[in-house]
Amino acid sequence: MSKKILVTGGLGFIGSNLVDFLVRKKSENDKIFVIDNHQSESSYYEYKNELVEKYIFDDVANISQYYDVLGEDIDVIFHLAANARIQPSFDNPQQTVKNNILGTLAVCDYAKKHNAKKIVYAGSSSFYSGSKLSPYSFSKWVGEEICDLYTQIYKIPTVTARFFNVYGNRQPMQGEFATVIGIFERQIANGEDLTIYGDGEQKRDFTGIMDICRGLVDLWESDVTGIYNLGSGKTYSLNQIADFFIKYSKSESKKVYLPKRINEAQDALPADVEKTANDIKWKAIWDIEMYIESLYRDNG
């Protein structure tokens, strides 16, 4: 039986990788649709996949205007579109909160009105450091609550995937949306020193992009609802990550420390993935040190 799949934010780092993953899995008659406003620094037209049925270039809050394209009975909506990242949200709190909350509300309402079978929502592990630690964290947590509201009242199955510091192919390497792994990759490539905010002892759980894509699809294809963590279950300090880059690249780069940023959590807990492993049999395969070593494996 053919399936109809919608990915919001499908030109971004995680979204475009998910689209490619879905295309590789899809049956002949499956149809994949993408909505992306192409405003994020990590969103690129060259990430378009020619086997996608239709790309809609608009804000996800306007999803109701595209009924003639999307129609009824979408099998799953992967809702990844959002104003991303913690630090940029401090400069644009109104935009972050408005876009993330209203976008999620619009997606859930479309699902309710047009019989979508499931929503898989991209949550954030920043919740565990405090839902009000940043406008971004707050907006993503409210999105989880909106999904749960539509499940409780309107019986729309929704499941939240809380991501833990995703890295890998197409990760943003520059600009305000760049990830720490992307920044270190760029700095090593340019022969620059590695910049670290704070003392470098803050710990994070890092998760490979292919593990994330696999987890999102597993959450869709199972009958679960609620909240699930997608993380490696192991933390590394930023100093350790920088040391891995220097070691495996055989670089002469040094670590340079900058003042700690506003409201940045010192130690994020490793992902508790017991529930995820038990319910959908998912476990992260990639390890961040293994990934970094693989980048420079042919350096001799």
Buried (B, 14 or more C-beta within 10 A) or exposed (E): EEBBBBBBBBBBBBBBBBBBBBBEEBEEEBBBBBBBBEEBBBBBEEBBBEBBBEBBEEBBBEBEEBEEEBEEEBBBBBBBBBBBBBBBBBEBBEBBBBBBBBBBBBBBBBBBEBEBBBBBBBBBBBBBBEBEBBBBBBBBBBBBEBBBBBBEEEEBBBBBBBBBBBBBEBBBBEEEBBBBBBBBBBBBEEEBBBBBBBEBEBBBBBBBBBBBBBBBBBBBEBEBBBBBBBBBBBBBBBBBBBBBBBEBBEBEBEBEBEEEEEBBBEEBBBBBBEEBBEBBEBEBEBBBBEBBBEBBEEEE
